[in-house]
Amino acid sequence: MNVNINKVKIIVTVPLKNVEEVRNSVCNAGAGVIGNYTHCSMSTKCIGTFKPNDNANPYIGENNKLEFVEEEKLEFVCICSLVKKVLAELREVHPYEEPAIDIVPLLEESDFE
Protein backbone atom coordinates (compact mmCIF):
# COMPACT_ATOMS: atom_id res chain seq x y z
CA MET A 1 0.00 0.00 0.00
CA ASN A 2 1.37 3.38 -1.02
CA VAL A 3 -0.11 6.09 1.21
CA ASN A 4 -0.08 9.78 0.37
CA ILE A 5 -2.22 11.97 2.64
CA ASN A 6 -3.89 14.75 0.63
CA LYS A 7 -7.03 15.26 2.71
CA VAL A 8 -8.02 15.31 6.34
CA LYS A 9 -11.30 15.25 8.19
CA ILE A 10 -11.69 18.06 10.68
CA ILE A 11 -14.06 17.46 13.57
CA VAL A 12 -15.13 20.15 16.04
CA THR A 13 -17.90 20.50 18.59
CA VAL A 14 -19.95 23.68 18.42
CA PRO A 15 -22.81 25.09 20.54
CA LEU A 16 -26.11 24.60 18.69
CA LYS A 17 -26.72 28.29 18.04
CA ASN A 18 -23.29 28.72 16.39
CA VAL A 19 -23.22 25.71 14.05
CA GLU A 20 -24.36 27.44 10.85
CA GLU A 21 -21.90 30.31 11.28
CA VAL A 22 -18.98 27.90 11.82
CA ARG A 23 -20.10 25.62 8.95
CA ASN A 24 -20.40 28.54 6.51
CA SER A 25 -17.08 30.00 7.58
CA VAL A 26 -15.04 26.82 7.08
CA CYS A 27 -16.79 25.96 3.82
CA ASN A 28 -16.30 29.47 2.46
CA ALA A 29 -12.59 29.03 3.30
CA GLY A 30 -12.47 25.95 1.04
CA ALA A 31 -13.33 23.01 3.30
CA GLY A 32 -16.20 20.63 2.61
CA VAL A 33 -15.45 19.91 -1.05
CA ILE A 34 -16.24 16.40 -2.30
CA GLY A 35 -15.97 16.00 -6.06
CA ASN A 36 -18.32 18.49 -7.72
CA TYR A 37 -20.02 19.43 -4.42
CA THR A 38 -19.16 22.19 -1.98
CA HIS A 39 -20.33 22.88 1.58
CA CYS A 40 -20.37 19.14 2.36
CA SER A 41 -20.46 18.43 6.08
CA MET A 42 -22.11 16.23 8.65
CA SER A 43 -23.27 17.12 12.10
CA THR A 44 -24.43 15.01 14.99
CA LYS A 45 -26.09 16.30 18.15
CA CYS A 46 -24.11 15.46 21.24
CA ILE A 47 -23.52 16.48 24.84
CA GLY A 48 -20.15 18.07 25.55
CA THR A 49 -18.64 18.30 29.02
CA PHE A 50 -15.96 20.58 30.40
CA LYS A 51 -14.86 22.20 33.63
CA PRO A 52 -13.17 25.61 33.24
CA ASN A 53 -10.34 26.23 35.69
CA ASP A 54 -9.58 29.53 37.46
CA ASN A 55 -7.65 30.88 34.45
CA ALA A 56 -10.39 30.18 31.90
CA ASN A 57 -12.80 32.69 30.44
CA PRO A 58 -15.71 30.39 29.52
CA TYR A 59 -18.26 31.32 26.85
CA ILE A 60 -20.72 28.99 28.59
CA GLY A 61 -20.71 28.01 32.24
CA GLU A 62 -18.77 28.96 35.33
CA ASN A 63 -15.21 28.44 36.48
CA ASN A 64 -14.61 25.25 38.48
CA LYS A 65 -18.08 23.86 37.70
CA LEU A 66 -18.60 20.83 35.45
CA GLU A 67 -20.80 21.82 32.52
CA PHE A 68 -22.96 19.67 30.24
CA VAL A 69 -23.77 21.46 26.97
CA GLU A 70 -25.87 20.48 23.96
CA GLU A 71 -23.58 20.75 20.98
CA GLU A 72 -23.21 19.50 17.45
CA LYS A 73 -20.18 17.59 16.33
CA LEU A 74 -19.40 19.17 12.94
CA GLU A 75 -17.31 17.12 10.49
CA PHE A 76 -15.94 18.13 7.10
CA VAL A 77 -13.11 17.19 4.74
CA CYS A 78 -10.30 19.54 3.83
CA ILE A 79 -7.32 19.34 1.50
CA CYS A 80 -4.05 19.58 3.41
CA SER A 81 -2.95 22.80 1.72
CA LEU A 82 -5.98 24.62 3.17
CA VAL A 83 -5.95 23.24 6.72
CA LYS A 84 -4.21 26.24 8.33
CA LYS A 85 -6.52 28.72 6.55
CA VAL A 86 -9.65 26.73 7.47
CA LEU A 87 -8.58 26.41 11.11
CA ALA A 88 -7.90 30.16 11.30
CA GLU A 89 -11.42 30.84 10.00
CA LEU A 90 -12.91 28.28 12.38
CA ARG A 91 -11.21 29.85 15.39
CA GLU A 92 -12.25 33.34 14.25
CA VAL A 93 -15.98 32.51 14.47
CA HIS A 94 -16.07 29.70 17.05
CA PRO A 95 -17.30 31.09 20.39
CA TYR A 96 -15.18 28.86 22.62
CA GLU A 97 -11.89 30.04 24.06
CA GLU A 98 -10.40 26.58 23.31
CA PRO A 99 -12.48 24.67 20.74
CA ALA A 100 -11.84 20.91 20.69
CA ILE A 101 -10.57 20.17 17.19
CA ASP A 102 -9.63 16.75 15.80
CA ILE A 103 -7.70 16.43 12.53
CA VAL A 104 -7.81 12.93 11.07
CA PRO A 105 -5.74 11.97 8.00
CA LEU A 106 -7.81 10.34 5.26
CA LEU A 107 -6.84 7.55 2.90
CA GLU A 108 -8.06 7.56 -0.69
CA GLU A 109 -9.58 4.51 -2.34
CA SER A 110 -6.66 4.57 -4.79
CA ASP A 111 -4.25 3.96 -1.84
CA PHE A 112 -5.47 0.36 -1.72
CA GLU A 113 -4.45 -2.33 -4.19
Backbone as a chain_set.jsonl record, in Angstrom:
{"seq": "MNVNINKVKIIVTVPLKNVEEVRNSVCNAGAGVIGNYTHCSMSTKCIGTFKPNDNANPYIGENNKLEFVEEEKLEFVCICSLVKKVLAELREVHPYEEPAIDIVPLLEESDFE", "coords": {"N": [[0.858, -1.181, 0.0], [0.644, 2.125, -0.924], [0.779, 5.117, 0.595], [-0.416, 8.367, 0.533], [-1.101, 11.257, 2.013], [-3.55, 13.491, 1.301], [-5.84, 14.702, 2.062], [-7.754, 15.649, 4.948], [-9.967, 14.942, 7.689], [-11.749, 17.204, 9.507], [-12.894, 17.68, 12.726], [-15.084, 19.164, 14.96], [-16.593, 20.352, 17.951], [-19.5, 22.285, 18.497], [-21.486, 24.87, 19.949], [-25.06, 24.674, 19.707], [-26.375, 27.014, 18.681], [-24.419, 28.228, 17.17], [-23.617, 26.699, 15.046], [-24.273, 26.944, 12.233], [-22.958, 29.318, 11.493], [-20.248, 28.625, 11.93], [-20.038, 26.403, 10.186], [-20.564, 27.637, 7.653], [-18.416, 29.425, 7.553], [-16.051, 27.783, 7.53], [-16.511, 26.316, 5.21], [-16.688, 28.331, 3.278], [-14.056, 29.028, 3.327], [-12.91, 27.012, 1.941], [-13.089, 24.357, 2.776], [-14.906, 21.204, 2.954], [-15.32, 20.189, 0.377], [-16.289, 17.808, -1.908], [-15.689, 16.051, -4.621], [-17.696, 17.295, -7.165], [-19.142, 18.862, -5.45], [-19.774, 21.363, -3.018], [-19.576, 22.741, 0.335], [-20.035, 20.467, 1.865], [-20.803, 18.63, 4.672], [-21.173, 17.053, 7.896], [-23.234, 16.74, 10.691], [-23.739, 15.925, 14.097], [-25.852, 15.705, 16.83], [-24.836, 16.147, 20.182], [-23.657, 15.752, 23.583], [-21.542, 17.826, 25.215], [-18.898, 18.001, 27.617], [-17.212, 19.899, 30.107], [-14.917, 21.519, 32.337], [-14.158, 24.536, 33.364], [-11.093, 25.978, 34.466], [-9.598, 28.135, 37.023], [-8.231, 30.013, 35.478], [-9.554, 30.208, 33.101], [-11.777, 31.68, 30.656], [-14.757, 31.218, 30.268], [-17.124, 30.775, 27.609], [-19.567, 29.603, 27.935], [-21.018, 28.627, 30.968], [-19.477, 28.263, 34.264], [-16.493, 29.013, 36.102], [-14.649, 26.323, 37.483], [-16.802, 24.58, 37.66], [-18.447, 21.722, 36.592], [-19.692, 21.412, 33.385], [-22.432, 20.582, 31.241], [-23.245, 20.528, 27.969], [-25.422, 21.026, 25.244], [-24.426, 20.283, 22.071], [-23.254, 20.342, 18.643], [-21.489, 17.97, 16.804], [-19.436, 18.78, 14.353], [-18.386, 17.822, 11.194], [-16.074, 17.752, 8.496], [-14.416, 17.507, 5.32], [-11.087, 18.378, 4.217], [-8.617, 19.681, 2.083], [-5.109, 19.215, 2.468], [-3.481, 21.464, 1.98], [-5.069, 23.607, 2.621], [-5.638, 23.503, 5.311], [-4.533, 25.087, 7.476], [-5.556, 27.656, 6.865], [-8.34, 27.153, 6.968], [-8.617, 26.351, 9.648], [-7.893, 28.74, 10.909], [-10.037, 30.39, 10.154], [-12.113, 28.958, 11.349], [-11.473, 29.212, 14.098], [-11.759, 31.952, 14.308], [-14.535, 32.434, 14.228], [-15.652, 30.627, 15.99], [-17.178, 30.302, 19.15], [-15.941, 29.38, 21.491], [-13.267, 29.623, 23.84], [-11.235, 27.711, 23.74], [-11.65, 25.695, 21.369], [-12.427, 22.245, 20.845], [-10.688, 20.429, 18.619], [-10.335, 17.965, 16.204], [-8.105, 16.46, 13.936], [-8.022, 14.34, 11.36], [-6.174, 12.182, 9.379], [-6.92, 11.208, 6.029], [-7.374, 8.344, 3.997], [-7.251, 7.559, 0.529], [-9.321, 5.853, -1.833], [-7.784, 4.94, -3.922], [-5.373, 4.393, -2.681], [-5.344, 1.804, -1.937], [-4.687, -1.531, -2.97]], "CA": [[0.0, 0.0, 0.0], [1.37, 3.383, -1.024], [-0.112, 6.089, 1.211], [-0.084, 9.777, 0.375], [-2.218, 11.975, 2.636], [-3.887, 14.746, 0.635], [-7.028, 15.259, 2.712], [-8.018, 15.314, 6.343], [-11.3, 15.249, 8.186], [-11.691, 18.065, 10.681], [-14.06, 17.461, 13.574], [-15.127, 20.15, 16.037], [-17.896, 20.501, 18.593], [-19.949, 23.678, 18.423], [-22.813, 25.086, 20.537], [-26.11, 24.596, 18.689], [-26.716, 28.295, 18.044], [-23.291, 28.719, 16.386], [-23.224, 25.706, 14.048], [-24.357, 27.437, 10.851], [-21.899, 30.305, 11.28], [-18.984, 27.899, 11.818], [-20.104, 25.622, 8.946], [-20.403, 28.538, 6.509], [-17.079, 29.998, 7.576], [-15.037, 26.824, 7.077], [-16.792, 25.962, 3.819], [-16.298, 29.475, 2.457], [-12.586, 29.031, 3.303], [-12.472, 25.95, 1.045], [-13.33, 23.01, 3.296], [-16.197, 20.626, 2.609], [-15.445, 19.911, -1.054], [-16.236, 16.403, -2.297], [-15.974, 15.996, -6.061], [-18.322, 18.492, -7.716], [-20.017, 19.428, -4.423], [-19.158, 22.193, -1.983], [-20.33, 22.877, 1.577], [-20.374, 19.141, 2.364], [-20.457, 18.426, 6.079], [-22.106, 16.233, 8.647], [-23.266, 17.118, 12.105], [-24.434, 15.012, 14.99], [-26.09, 16.3, 18.15], [-24.112, 15.461, 21.243], [-23.519, 16.476, 24.844], [-20.147, 18.071, 25.554], [-18.639, 18.303, 29.022], [-15.955, 20.584, 30.4], [-14.859, 22.197, 33.63], [-13.171, 25.606, 33.245], [-10.337, 26.228, 35.688], [-9.584, 29.532, 37.455], [-7.647, 30.877, 34.455], [-10.388, 30.181, 31.9], [-12.8, 32.694, 30.436], [-15.707, 30.387, 29.517], [-18.255, 31.323, 26.854], [-20.718, 28.992, 28.593], [-20.71, 28.009, 32.242], [-18.769, 28.959, 35.332], [-15.21, 28.442, 36.483], [-14.613, 25.245, 38.475], [-18.078, 23.859, 37.697], [-18.602, 20.83, 35.454], [-20.8, 21.82, 32.516], [-22.958, 19.666, 30.235], [-23.772, 21.458, 26.971], [-25.869, 20.477, 23.964], [-23.576, 20.753, 20.983], [-23.211, 19.505, 17.449], [-20.176, 17.592, 16.326], [-19.401, 19.167, 12.944], [-17.309, 17.12, 10.495], [-15.936, 18.13, 7.096], [-13.111, 17.188, 4.74], [-10.299, 19.544, 3.834], [-7.32, 19.338, 1.502], [-4.047, 19.58, 3.406], [-2.946, 22.8, 1.721], [-5.982, 24.625, 3.165], [-5.952, 23.245, 6.719], [-4.211, 26.244, 8.33], [-6.521, 28.719, 6.547], [-9.65, 26.732, 7.467], [-8.582, 26.413, 11.111], [-7.898, 30.157, 11.302], [-11.422, 30.844, 9.998], [-12.907, 28.279, 12.378], [-11.209, 29.847, 15.395], [-12.254, 33.335, 14.252], [-15.978, 32.508, 14.465], [-16.073, 29.704, 17.05], [-17.301, 31.089, 20.386], [-15.181, 28.857, 22.621], [-11.887, 30.043, 24.059], [-10.404, 26.577, 23.313], [-12.479, 24.67, 20.739], [-11.84, 20.91, 20.694], [-10.569, 20.171, 17.186], [-9.625, 16.752, 15.796], [-7.703, 16.428, 12.531], [-7.81, 12.926, 11.072], [-5.737, 11.969, 7.998], [-7.808, 10.335, 5.263], [-6.841, 7.549, 2.902], [-8.059, 7.557, -0.691], [-9.583, 4.508, -2.335], [-6.658, 4.574, -4.785], [-4.248, 3.958, -1.845], [-5.473, 0.365, -1.725], [-4.447, -2.329, -4.187]], "C": [[0.898, 1.236, 0.0], [0.445, 4.495, -0.539], [0.436, 7.501, 1.018], [-1.277, 10.569, 0.902], [-2.407, 13.328, 1.959], [-5.055, 15.461, 1.3], [-7.064, 14.839, 4.172], [-9.5, 15.511, 6.603], [-11.096, 16.071, 9.444], [-13.006, 17.902, 11.425], [-13.991, 18.464, 14.717], [-16.52, 20.16, 16.651], [-18.221, 21.98, 18.712], [-21.283, 23.801, 19.164], [-23.869, 25.167, 19.427], [-26.351, 25.909, 17.959], [-25.608, 28.835, 17.144], [-22.91, 27.81, 15.218], [-23.232, 26.273, 12.632], [-23.266, 28.452, 10.545], [-20.544, 29.612, 11.1], [-18.947, 27.114, 10.507], [-19.866, 26.526, 7.723], [-18.995, 29.104, 6.427], [-16.031, 29.026, 7.037], [-15.263, 26.422, 5.621], [-16.444, 27.108, 2.872], [-14.782, 29.608, 2.357], [-12.028, 27.877, 2.466], [-12.629, 24.536, 1.552], [-14.668, 22.492, 2.782], [-16.403, 20.381, 1.13], [-15.277, 18.415, -1.282], [-16.658, 16.327, -3.757], [-16.518, 17.322, -6.56], [-19.26, 19.191, -6.729], [-19.212, 20.245, -3.424], [-20.072, 22.214, -0.763], [-20.828, 21.526, 2.103], [-19.911, 19.03, 3.816], [-21.466, 17.471, 6.688], [-22.083, 16.725, 10.081], [-24.148, 16.152, 12.876], [-24.632, 15.714, 16.324], [-25.405, 15.463, 19.217], [-24.142, 16.313, 22.514], [-22.025, 16.607, 25.129], [-20.028, 18.376, 27.036], [-17.303, 19.016, 29.139], [-16.07, 21.26, 31.756], [-13.773, 23.272, 33.537], [-12.412, 25.809, 34.558], [-10.345, 27.733, 36.009], [-9.069, 30.498, 36.393], [-8.484, 30.968, 33.183], [-11.362, 31.356, 31.878], [-13.914, 32.032, 29.617], [-16.822, 31.194, 28.843], [-19.564, 30.856, 27.478], [-20.229, 28.453, 29.927], [-19.912, 28.891, 33.183], [-17.457, 28.254, 35.632], [-15.411, 27.408, 37.585], [-15.933, 24.501, 38.648], [-18.185, 23.021, 36.427], [-19.857, 21.222, 34.68], [-21.155, 20.696, 31.548], [-23.693, 20.547, 29.229], [-24.221, 20.697, 25.725], [-25.054, 21.124, 22.862], [-23.861, 19.933, 19.738], [-21.76, 19.23, 17.14], [-20.203, 17.815, 14.82], [-18.174, 18.532, 12.306], [-17.296, 17.553, 9.035], [-14.541, 17.76, 6.62], [-12.414, 18.481, 4.336], [-9.005, 19.064, 3.186], [-6.226, 19.918, 2.394], [-3.524, 21.002, 3.207], [-3.825, 23.913, 2.278], [-6.233, 24.504, 4.662], [-5.691, 24.464, 7.596], [-5.203, 27.388, 8.112], [-7.895, 28.387, 7.138], [-9.686, 26.807, 8.994], [-8.567, 27.852, 11.618], [-9.311, 30.726, 11.212], [-12.316, 30.241, 11.076], [-12.726, 28.975, 13.723], [-11.717, 31.289, 15.454], [-13.726, 33.422, 14.635], [-16.466, 31.598, 15.594], [-16.111, 30.463, 18.374], [-16.427, 30.616, 21.542], [-13.755, 29.408, 22.643], [-10.906, 28.983, 23.532], [-11.288, 25.518, 22.65], [-11.72, 23.343, 20.632], [-11.873, 20.549, 19.217], [-9.774, 18.892, 16.976], [-9.311, 16.877, 14.312], [-7.278, 14.992, 12.235], [-7.356, 12.78, 9.619], [-6.652, 10.972, 7.298], [-7.047, 9.605, 4.174], [-7.801, 7.654, 1.721], [-8.273, 6.103, -1.13], [-8.409, 4.023, -3.186], [-5.408, 4.148, -3.991], [-4.243, 2.444, -1.645], [-5.296, -0.382, -3.051], [-5.643, -3.165, -4.52]], "O": [[1.798, 1.364, 0.83], [-0.562, 4.787, -1.184], [1.6, 7.779, 1.304], [-2.349, 10.551, 0.297], [-1.539, 14.199, 2.031], [-5.24, 16.666, 1.128], [-6.49, 13.825, 4.57], [-10.198, 16.166, 5.829], [-10.352, 15.674, 10.342], [-14.085, 17.976, 10.838], [-12.956, 18.597, 15.369], [-17.515, 19.994, 15.945], [-17.354, 22.81, 18.987], [-22.136, 22.924, 19.026], [-23.594, 25.673, 18.339], [-26.514, 25.915, 16.738], [-25.83, 29.807, 16.423], [-21.976, 28.119, 14.477], [-22.261, 26.086, 11.9], [-22.707, 28.446, 9.448], [-19.777, 29.979, 10.21], [-17.946, 27.15, 9.793], [-19.05, 26.2, 6.861], [-18.445, 29.244, 5.335], [-15.218, 29.393, 6.188], [-14.302, 26.211, 4.881], [-15.95, 26.867, 1.771], [-14.272, 30.224, 1.421], [-10.813, 27.768, 2.297], [-12.329, 23.591, 0.823], [-15.468, 23.254, 2.24], [-17.541, 20.365, 0.663], [-14.263, 17.826, -0.906], [-17.828, 16.514, -4.09], [-15.876, 18.36, -6.396], [-20.079, 20.019, -7.129], [-18.108, 19.863, -3.035], [-21.212, 21.755, -0.828], [-21.897, 21.442, 2.706], [-18.754, 19.309, 4.131], [-22.477, 17.13, 6.074], [-21.031, 17.082, 10.612], [-25.151, 15.642, 12.375], [-23.682, 16.258, 16.887], [-25.397, 14.233, 19.157], [-24.602, 17.454, 22.5], [-21.327, 15.602, 25.267], [-20.941, 18.94, 27.64], [-16.38, 18.765, 28.364], [-17.164, 21.533, 32.25], [-12.587, 22.953, 33.622], [-13.012, 25.812, 35.633], [-11.025, 28.508, 35.336], [-9.428, 31.675, 36.402], [-8.149, 31.735, 32.28], [-11.715, 31.933, 32.907], [-14.011, 32.257, 28.41], [-17.374, 32.139, 29.407], [-20.539, 31.605, 27.544], [-19.141, 27.882, 30.006], [-19.701, 30.079, 32.941], [-17.33, 27.045, 35.437], [-16.224, 27.588, 38.491], [-16.153, 23.861, 39.676], [-18.034, 23.539, 35.32], [-20.941, 21.348, 35.249], [-20.284, 19.954, 31.095], [-24.651, 21.233, 29.584], [-23.502, 19.838, 25.215], [-25.0, 22.348, 22.738], [-24.611, 18.958, 19.775], [-20.91, 20.119, 17.201], [-20.912, 17.115, 14.097], [-17.058, 18.678, 12.806], [-18.345, 17.707, 8.409], [-13.599, 17.704, 7.41], [-13.043, 19.521, 4.141], [-8.367, 18.139, 3.688], [-6.398, 20.977, 2.998], [-3.163, 21.669, 4.177], [-3.372, 25.052, 2.395], [-6.964, 25.315, 5.23], [-6.554, 24.839, 8.389], [-5.64, 28.019, 9.074], [-8.536, 29.247, 7.741], [-10.67, 27.272, 9.57], [-9.168, 28.149, 12.65], [-9.736, 31.466, 12.099], [-13.168, 30.925, 11.645], [-13.701, 29.288, 14.405], [-12.062, 31.785, 16.526], [-14.134, 34.377, 15.295], [-17.574, 31.779, 16.098], [-15.172, 31.194, 18.69], [-16.193, 31.375, 22.482], [-13.134, 29.624, 21.603], [-9.874, 29.32, 22.951], [-11.646, 24.535, 23.298], [-10.519, 23.326, 20.362], [-12.943, 20.382, 18.631], [-8.671, 18.747, 17.504], [-10.14, 17.339, 13.528], [-6.298, 14.496, 12.791], [-8.071, 13.206, 8.711], [-7.105, 10.003, 7.908], [-6.182, 10.178, 3.511], [-9.009, 7.818, 1.897], [-7.463, 5.233, -0.812], [-8.077, 2.837, -3.173], [-4.475, 3.596, -4.576], [-3.234, 1.876, -1.227], [-5.711, 0.092, -4.108], [-5.626, -3.9, -5.507]]}, "num_chains": 1, "name": "protein.A"}
